[in-house]
């Protein structure tokens, strides 16, 4: 894939059709798996469980925490190895940014799990190496993590067995270098299992690979680290369904923190995007404009409806 438009970053402090979803990677021309029959996403919050895995891809370590809906009372911190809640849940992955681990983004990973998603969140071992994003290593790592996560749902005796929805495709998301990794999975290193993606504060990583994915961009228009106009160019190239949530006047990531004035717009839009894309919940789709709209945001969407 051509990378001719990509913008090098000066990153400072980090802020089936006949194919099994268990297979890794994807050819760009292979159709993405389609979601199962539409159903309502969970309407109440779950308690959160967490499991940790020491995976690898070749010589690359992939320490991964999986946050998931757990049985018990909602609220509080994730409970290690808690029993998974009753139900079958889709996978929505999260990738961290520079200098971080998955723990830097507890608001996003915990929100996904409490809303009814299984959220694998790898901690990339070379978390300050922008070259590993541009050469595809992080995107390939995410594909490996998706493969390993989905396999747990088909592993006899595993606590996740029978609880992972492998019919709906998967979601991917991330911020900064993690957002670039997410966009890379739609472009230069495509994974045809992806039907939903949320690149946050990313830059354009190349030409669209032709995946049938619903893509939501989230960005601050005063981002000094990842060029807003590059993300806008990436958005313009994609077919619908797609949307772009702009936090007007915001920097590289303040809108991901719960104390930010318009954090609710980030959170609600982010979650409803995945509810629509992975559960097929059309009511969540219809809430998106209202989710995103405030005095401090701008919303553009082409949902193909």
C-alpha positions as CSV (number, residue, x, y, z in Angstrom):
1,X,0.0,0.0,0.0
2,X,1.2,3.5,-0.8
3,X,2.2,5.5,2.2
4,X,2.8,8.7,0.2
5,X,0.5,11.0,2.3
6,X,1.6,10.0,5.7
7,X,2.8,12.7,8.0
8,X,5.9,12.0,10.3
9,X,5.2,13.0,13.8
10,X,7.2,14.8,16.4
11,X,5.7,12.9,19.3
12,X,6.3,14.5,22.7
13,X,5.1,13.2,26.0
14,X,2.4,10.6,25.6
15,X,-0.3,11.9,26.6
16,X,-17.7,-15.1,7.3
17,X,-18.1,-15.5,4.4
18,X,-16.3,-18.8,4.3
19,X,-13.4,-17.6,6.5
20,X,-13.1,-18.1,10.3
21,X,-12.6,-15.1,12.4
22,X,-9.9,-17.0,14.2
23,X,-7.6,-16.7,11.2
24,X,-5.1,-13.8,11.5
25,X,-4.6,-11.0,9.0
26,X,-6.5,-10.5,5.8
27,X,-6.1,-9.7,2.2
28,X,-7.5,-6.3,1.3
29,X,-9.8,-7.7,-1.3
30,X,-11.4,-10.3,1.0
31,X,-14.9,-9.2,2.2
32,X,-15.2,-8.4,5.9
33,X,-17.5,-10.7,7.9
34,X,-20.9,-9.3,8.3
35,X,-22.6,-8.7,11.6
36,X,-25.1,-11.0,13.0
37,X,-28.8,-10.3,13.0
38,X,-29.4,-6.9,14.7
39,X,-30.0,-7.0,18.4
40,X,-30.2,-4.5,21.2
41,X,-27.0,-3.9,23.0
42,X,-27.0,-4.2,26.8
43,X,-28.9,-1.4,28.4
44,X,-27.4,-1.7,31.9
45,X,-23.8,-1.6,33.0
46,X,-21.8,-4.6,34.0
47,X,-19.1,-5.2,36.6
48,X,-15.7,-5.4,35.0
49,X,-13.3,-8.4,35.1
50,X,-9.8,-8.4,33.8
51,X,-7.4,-11.2,32.7
52,X,-3.8,-10.8,31.7
53,X,-1.9,-12.8,29.1
54,X,1.7,-13.0,28.1
55,X,1.5,-13.5,24.4
56,X,4.0,-12.9,21.6
57,X,4.3,-12.5,17.9
58,X,7.7,-13.8,16.9
59,X,10.1,-12.0,19.1
60,X,7.6,-9.3,20.0
61,X,6.1,-9.5,23.5
62,X,2.4,-8.8,23.7
63,X,1.4,-8.4,27.3
64,X,-2.4,-8.0,27.0
65,X,-5.1,-7.2,29.5
66,X,-8.6,-8.3,28.5
67,X,-11.3,-6.3,30.2
68,X,-14.7,-7.9,30.0
69,X,-18.3,-7.8,31.4
70,X,-18.3,-9.7,34.7
71,X,-21.0,-11.0,36.9
72,X,-21.7,-9.0,40.1
73,X,-22.5,-5.4,40.9
74,X,-21.5,-2.7,38.4
75,X,-19.0,-0.1,39.5
76,X,-15.6,-0.2,41.1
77,X,-12.3,-1.4,39.8
78,X,-11.8,-4.4,37.5
79,X,-11.7,-7.7,39.4
80,X,-8.9,-10.1,38.3
81,X,-10.3,-13.3,36.8
82,X,-13.9,-12.5,37.8
83,X,-16.5,-14.9,36.3
84,X,-17.7,-13.5,33.0
85,X,-21.3,-12.3,32.9
86,X,-24.0,-14.4,31.2
87,X,-24.2,-13.6,27.5
88,X,-22.3,-13.5,24.2
89,X,-20.2,-10.4,23.7
90,X,-18.4,-8.8,20.7
91,X,-14.8,-7.9,20.8
92,X,-13.7,-4.2,20.7
93,X,-9.9,-3.7,21.1
94,X,-8.0,-0.6,22.4
95,X,-4.4,0.4,21.5
96,X,-2.6,2.9,23.7
97,X,-0.4,5.8,22.7
98,X,3.3,6.8,23.0
99,X,5.1,6.0,26.3
100,X,2.0,4.3,27.7
101,X,0.5,0.9,28.5
102,X,-3.1,-0.1,28.4
103,X,-3.4,1.1,32.0
104,X,-3.1,4.8,30.8
105,X,-6.6,4.5,29.1
106,X,-8.7,3.0,31.9
107,X,-11.6,5.2,31.0
108,X,-11.9,3.7,27.5
109,X,-11.2,0.1,28.3
110,X,-13.4,0.1,31.4
111,X,-16.2,1.9,29.6
112,X,-16.1,-0.8,26.8
113,X,-16.2,-3.7,29.2
114,X,-19.0,-2.2,31.4
115,X,-21.1,-1.6,28.3
116,X,-20.9,-5.2,27.2
117,X,-17.8,-5.6,25.1
118,X,-14.7,-7.8,25.5
119,X,-11.8,-5.4,25.3
120,X,-8.3,-6.8,24.7
121,X,-5.8,-4.0,25.3
122,X,-2.2,-4.9,24.4
123,X,0.8,-3.0,26.0
124,X,3.3,-2.7,23.2
125,X,6.8,-3.4,24.4
126,X,8.4,-0.7,22.2
127,X,6.0,2.0,23.2
128,X,8.2,5.0,22.3
129,X,9.2,3.7,18.8
130,X,7.2,5.5,16.2
131,X,9.0,3.4,13.5
132,X,7.2,0.3,14.8
133,X,3.9,2.0,13.9
134,X,5.1,3.1,10.5
135,X,6.5,-0.3,9.6
136,X,3.3,-2.1,10.6
137,X,4.5,-3.9,13.6
138,X,1.9,-2.5,16.0
139,X,-1.0,-3.1,13.5
140,X,0.3,-6.7,13.0
141,X,0.5,-7.1,16.8
142,X,-3.2,-6.1,17.1
143,X,-4.2,-8.7,14.5
144,X,-2.3,-11.3,16.6
145,X,-4.0,-10.1,19.8
146,X,-7.4,-10.4,18.1
147,X,-6.7,-13.9,16.9
148,X,-5.6,-15.0,20.4
149,X,-8.6,-13.3,22.0
150,X,-11.1,-14.9,19.6
151,X,-9.5,-18.3,20.1
152,X,-10.4,-18.2,23.8
153,X,-14.0,-18.3,23.0
154,X,-13.5,-21.6,21.2
155,X,-11.2,-23.2,23.8
156,X,-12.8,-25.9,25.8
157,X,-12.6,-25.1,29.5
158,X,-11.6,-21.5,29.1
159,X,-13.8,-19.0,31.1
160,X,-14.6,-17.2,27.8
161,X,-15.6,-20.3,25.9
162,X,-19.0,-19.7,24.4
163,X,-19.1,-16.0,25.5
164,X,-17.4,-14.4,22.5
165,X,-19.4,-13.3,19.5
166,X,-17.4,-14.4,16.5
167,X,-20.1,-13.7,14.0
168,X,-20.2,-10.0,14.3
169,X,-16.6,-9.2,13.2
170,X,-14.4,-7.2,15.6
171,X,-13.8,-3.6,16.5
172,X,-10.5,-1.8,16.9
173,X,-9.7,1.6,18.4
174,X,-6.8,3.6,19.9
175,X,-5.3,7.0,20.5
176,X,-2.3,8.7,19.0
177,X,0.2,6.0,18.0
178,X,-2.7,3.6,18.8
179,X,-5.0,5.6,16.6
180,X,-2.4,5.4,13.8
181,X,-2.2,1.6,14.4
182,X,-6.0,1.5,14.1
183,X,-6.0,3.4,10.8
184,X,-3.1,1.1,9.6
185,X,-5.4,-1.9,10.0
186,X,-7.8,-0.2,7.5
187,X,-5.0,0.7,5.0
188,X,-1.5,-0.7,4.8
189,X,-1.9,-3.7,7.0
190,X,-5.6,-4.6,6.7
191,X,-7.4,-7.2,8.8
192,X,-10.7,-8.2,7.2
193,X,-12.3,-9.2,10.5
194,X,-12.7,-5.6,11.3
195,X,-16.1,-4.1,10.9
196,X,-15.8,-1.2,13.2
197,X,-12.9,1.2,13.9
198,X,-12.4,4.3,16.0
199,X,-9.0,6.0,15.3
200,X,-8.5,8.8,17.9
201,X,-6.0,11.5,17.2
202,X,-4.4,9.7,14.2
203,X,-2.7,10.7,11.0
204,X,-3.3,9.3,7.5
205,X,-1.5,5.9,7.3
206,X,-2.2,5.2,3.6
207,X,-4.8,4.3,1.0
208,X,-8.0,2.6,2.2
209,X,-7.8,-1.2,1.7
210,X,-11.4,-1.7,0.8
211,X,-12.6,-3.2,4.1
212,X,-16.3,-2.9,4.9
213,X,-15.9,-1.2,8.2
214,X,-17.8,1.6,10.0
215,X,-15.1,4.2,10.9
216,X,-15.4,7.0,13.5
217,X,-12.6,9.5,13.8
218,X,-12.3,11.6,17.0
219,X,-9.8,14.5,17.0
220,X,-9.1,17.9,18.6
221,X,-8.7,20.6,16.0
222,X,-5.8,22.2,18.0
223,X,-3.8,19.0,18.2
224,X,-0.1,19.9,18.2
225,X,1.0,16.3,17.8
226,X,-1.1,14.5,15.2
227,X,-2.1,16.8,12.4
228,X,-5.9,17.3,12.3
229,X,-5.9,18.0,8.6
230,X,-4.2,14.6,8.0
231,X,-7.0,12.8,9.9
232,X,-9.5,14.8,7.8
233,X,-7.8,13.7,4.6
234,X,-8.0,10.1,5.8
235,X,-11.7,10.5,6.6
236,X,-12.4,12.0,3.2
237,X,-11.0,8.9,1.4
238,X,-13.2,6.4,3.1
239,X,-16.6,5.3,1.9
240,X,-19.6,5.4,4.2
241,X,-20.5,4.5,6.9
242,X,-18.1,7.0,8.5
243,X,-18.2,9.9,10.9
244,X,-15.9,12.6,12.3
245,X,-16.2,14.0,15.8
246,X,-14.2,17.2,16.3
247,X,-13.5,18.6,19.7
248,X,-13.2,22.3,18.9
249,X,-10.2,24.0,20.4
250,X,-9.0,20.7,22.0
251,X,-5.5,19.4,22.1
252,X,-4.1,15.9,21.6
253,X,-6.2,14.0,24.1
254,X,-7.8,16.1,26.8
255,X,-11.3,14.9,25.5
256,X,-10.4,11.3,26.6
257,X,-10.3,12.3,30.3
258,X,-13.5,12.2,32.3
259,X,-12.9,15.6,33.9
260,X,-13.0,17.3,30.4
261,X,-16.1,19.4,29.9
262,X,-17.2,17.5,26.7
263,X,-16.0,14.1,27.7
264,X,-19.6,12.8,27.6
265,X,-19.6,13.5,23.9
266,X,-16.5,11.4,23.4
267,X,-17.7,8.5,25.6
268,X,-21.3,8.3,24.4
269,X,-20.4,8.6,20.7
270,X,-17.6,6.0,21.1
271,X,-19.8,3.5,22.8
272,X,-22.8,3.9,20.6
273,X,-20.6,3.5,17.5
274,X,-19.6,0.1,18.7
275,X,-23.1,-0.8,19.9
276,X,-24.4,-0.1,16.4
277,X,-21.5,-1.6,14.5
278,X,-21.0,-4.8,16.6
279,X,-24.5,-5.5,18.0
280,X,-26.4,-4.1,15.1
281,X,-28.3,-1.8,17.5
282,X,-30.0,0.7,15.2
283,X,-31.2,2.7,18.2
284,X,-27.6,3.4,19.1
285,X,-27.0,4.5,15.5
286,X,-29.9,6.9,15.7
287,X,-28.5,8.4,19.0
288,X,-25.1,9.3,17.4
289,X,-25.8,12.9,16.4
290,X,-27.2,13.7,19.8
291,X,-24.4,11.9,21.5
292,X,-21.8,14.0,19.6
293,X,-23.5,17.4,19.6
294,X,-22.5,20.2,22.1
295,X,-21.2,23.7,22.1
296,X,-17.6,22.4,22.0
297,X,-17.9,19.8,19.3
298,X,-18.6,19.5,15.5
299,X,-20.1,16.4,14.0
300,X,-19.9,15.2,10.4
301,X,-21.3,11.8,9.3
302,X,-22.2,9.7,6.2
303,X,-23.9,6.7,7.7
304,X,-25.3,5.3,4.5
305,X,-28.8,5.3,5.7
